[in-house]
Amino acid sequence: MPADGLDYEGVPYGDLVFEDIDWSEVGEHDPGRRSERKGTSERDVTTEWATEACQDDRRWVRSAGSKSGLTVKVTGFSPMAGFVLTVIVAPKGHPPRTRWWGATAWVANPSEIKQYEEG
């Protein structure tokens, strides 16, 4: 599995670079339509906000726990949104470099925010 408890294909999570996040293939998991998809009143997230959160210098990165092991979960602050988001991304290449596919995003839950704030 590429993503595990400590790193992604030998690259420590803290060293991953999220320079380019491509949201063109997000399809039904579009974070801008999350409330509609989930049938809830939760806040929708723009892909611009999600990209900003991934580029936050203080972001918290870890395995997303997917069966494939291909995705990572990033929690970071978006200045445009004004709050902390959690984002799921997958690398466009292996080993992971700077280019990623955006998969989905949401407003971070209280435990994610706490972990982010604690660094």
C-alpha positions in Angstrom: 0.0 0.0 0.0 1.5 3.4 -1.0 0.1 5.3 2.0 0.7 4.0 5.5 1.0 5.3 9.0 4.2 7.2 8.5 4.7 8.0 4.8 3.6 7.8 1.2 5.9 5.5 -0.9 8.8 6.5 1.4 8.0 10.2 1.4 7.1 11.5 4.9 3.7 13.0 5.0 5.1 16.3 6.2 7.3 16.5 3.1 4.5 16.0 0.5 4.1 19.0 -1.8 0.6 20.0 -3.0 1.6 22.5 -5.7 -1.0 21.5 -8.3 -4.4 20.0 -7.5 -6.6 19.1 -10.4 -10.3 19.0 -9.7 -11.4 18.3 -13.3 -12.3 14.6 -12.6 -14.0 15.1 -9.2 -17.5 14.1 -10.6 -20.1 13.2 -8.1 -17.8 13.9 -5.2 -17.7 17.7 -6.0 -17.2 19.4 -2.6 -19.2 22.3 -3.9 -22.3 20.1 -4.0 -21.6 18.1 -0.8 -24.8 19.2 1.0 -26.9 18.2 -1.9 -25.2 14.9 -2.3 -25.4 14.1 1.4 -28.8 15.6 1.9 -27.6 17.7 4.8 -27.3 21.4 5.6 -23.5 21.1 6.0 -21.5 23.8 4.3 -20.3 23.3 0.7 -16.6 23.8 -0.1 -15.2 25.4 -3.2 -12.3 23.6 -4.9 -10.2 26.9 -4.5 -10.7 26.7 -0.7 -9.7 23.0 -0.7 -6.6 23.7 -2.7 -5.6 26.5 -0.3 -6.1 24.1 2.7 -3.7 21.6 1.1 -1.1 24.4 0.6 -1.3 25.6 4.2 2.2 25.5 5.7 0.7 24.0 9.0 -1.4 21.4 7.2 -1.8 17.9 8.8 -1.3 15.1 6.3 -2.0 11.4 6.8 -3.3 8.3 5.0 -7.0 8.6 4.1 -7.4 4.9 5.0 -8.7 3.9 1.6 -8.7 0.3 0.6 -6.4 1.1 -2.3 -4.0 3.1 -0.1 -3.8 5.6 -2.9 -5.4 8.6 -1.2 -4.2 11.0 1.5 -6.2 13.2 3.8 -5.0 16.8 4.3 -6.4 19.1 7.0 -5.5 22.8 6.7 -6.7 26.4 6.9 -8.1 28.2 3.9 -7.7 32.0 4.2 -10.5 32.5 1.5 -12.9 30.4 3.5 -11.8 31.5 6.9 -11.9 28.0 8.4 -10.2 24.6 8.5 -11.0 22.1 5.8 -10.3 18.4 5.3 -9.4 17.3 1.7 -8.9 14.0 0.1 -6.3 13.8 -2.8 -4.6 11.2 -4.8 -1.2 11.6 -6.6 -1.0 11.9 -10.3 2.2 10.0 -10.4 4.3 7.6 -8.3 6.2 8.3 -6.2 4.1 11.3 -5.3 5.6 14.7 -6.4 3.7 18.0 -6.7 0.7 17.1 -8.8 -2.5 15.6 -7.3 -6.1 14.7 -8.2 -8.6 16.4 -5.9 -11.2 13.9 -4.7 -13.5 15.6 -2.2 -13.4 18.1 0.7 -15.5 19.1 3.7 -15.4 21.5 6.7 -13.1 19.9 9.2 -14.9 18.3 12.2 -13.9 19.2 15.8 -11.4 16.4 16.3 -9.7 17.2 13.0 -9.5 20.9 14.0 -8.1 20.0 17.4 -5.4 17.8 15.8 -4.6 20.5 13.3 -4.3 23.2 16.0 -2.0 20.9 18.1 0.3 20.5 15.1 
